[in-house]
Amino acid sequence: MARLSELSPQYREAAVRLRLAIEDRQGLAARGDPDAVWEVALLRQMLAEMRDLRRLTESYYSRPRNGLYTTAGLIASRRDGEKQ
């Protein structure tokens, strides 16, 4: 089983592939393809998440996490809202 820090290069490679797909779809969108505009927006969101995951995994064991993709920031409520 791979350590999370070993997954970082794979996320980087996936980000490169997403960037190439965005460039390809932007060309189609410039020619008037309505589906390509939607795909570019979707691919940009995927690229942002891939970059976040790469940053998280490359230093997972060496620095504190912000809770974006972890449960580090979860706090239990002081009282149960269903009990009255």
C-alpha positions as CSV (number, residue, x, y, z in Angstrom):
1,M,0.0,0.0,0.0
2,A,1.4,3.4,-1.0
3,R,1.9,6.2,1.5
4,L,-0.1,9.4,0.7
5,S,3.1,11.3,0.0
6,E,3.9,8.7,-2.8
7,L,0.5,9.6,-4.5
8,S,1.5,13.2,-5.0
9,P,3.3,12.6,-8.4
10,Q,0.2,10.8,-9.7
11,Y,-2.0,13.8,-8.8
12,R,0.5,16.0,-10.6
13,E,0.3,13.8,-13.7
14,A,-3.5,13.8,-13.6
15,A,-3.4,17.6,-13.3
16,V,-1.3,17.8,-16.5
17,R,-3.7,15.6,-18.4
18,L,-6.6,17.8,-17.2
19,R,-4.8,20.9,-18.3
20,L,-4.3,19.4,-21.8
21,A,-8.0,18.5,-21.9
22,I,-8.9,22.1,-20.9
23,E,-6.8,23.5,-23.8
24,D,-8.4,21.1,-26.2
25,R,-12.0,22.0,-25.1
26,Q,-11.1,25.7,-25.2
27,G,-10.4,25.3,-28.9
28,L,-13.7,23.7,-29.4
29,A,-15.5,26.3,-27.4
30,A,-13.9,29.1,-29.4
31,R,-15.4,27.5,-32.5
32,G,-18.9,27.7,-31.0
33,D,-19.4,24.2,-29.4
34,P,-21.8,24.8,-26.5
35,D,-21.0,21.5,-24.8
36,A,-17.3,22.4,-24.7
37,V,-18.0,25.5,-22.7
38,W,-19.6,23.4,-20.0
39,E,-16.9,20.9,-20.1
40,V,-14.2,23.5,-19.7
41,A,-15.9,24.8,-16.5
42,L,-16.1,21.2,-15.2
43,L,-12.5,20.4,-16.1
44,R,-11.3,23.6,-14.4
45,Q,-13.0,22.6,-11.1
46,M,-11.5,19.1,-11.4
47,L,-8.1,20.7,-12.0
48,A,-8.4,22.9,-8.9
49,E,-9.3,19.9,-6.7
50,M,-6.5,17.8,-8.2
51,R,-4.0,20.5,-7.3
52,D,-5.4,20.7,-3.8
53,L,-5.1,17.0,-3.4
54,R,-1.5,17.1,-4.7
55,R,-0.5,19.7,-2.1
56,L,-2.2,17.8,0.6
57,T,-0.6,14.5,-0.2
58,E,2.9,15.8,-0.8
59,S,3.2,17.0,2.8
60,Y,0.5,15.0,4.5
61,Y,2.9,13.6,7.2
62,S,4.9,16.8,7.7
63,R,2.5,19.7,8.3
64,P,-0.9,20.3,9.8
65,R,-3.9,20.0,7.6
66,N,-6.6,22.6,7.2
67,G,-9.6,20.3,7.2
68,L,-10.5,20.7,3.5
69,Y,-10.2,17.1,2.6
70,T,-9.8,15.7,6.1
71,T,-11.8,15.4,9.3
72,A,-9.2,17.4,11.3
73,G,-11.6,20.4,11.7
74,L,-14.7,18.5,12.9
75,I,-16.0,19.5,16.3
76,A,-18.8,17.7,18.1
77,S,-21.7,19.9,19.2
78,R,-22.1,20.6,22.9
79,R,-25.7,19.3,23.0
80,D,-27.8,17.1,20.9
81,G,-30.3,19.2,18.9
82,E,-32.8,16.4,18.7
83,K,-33.2,16.1,22.5
84,Q,-35.6,18.6,24.1
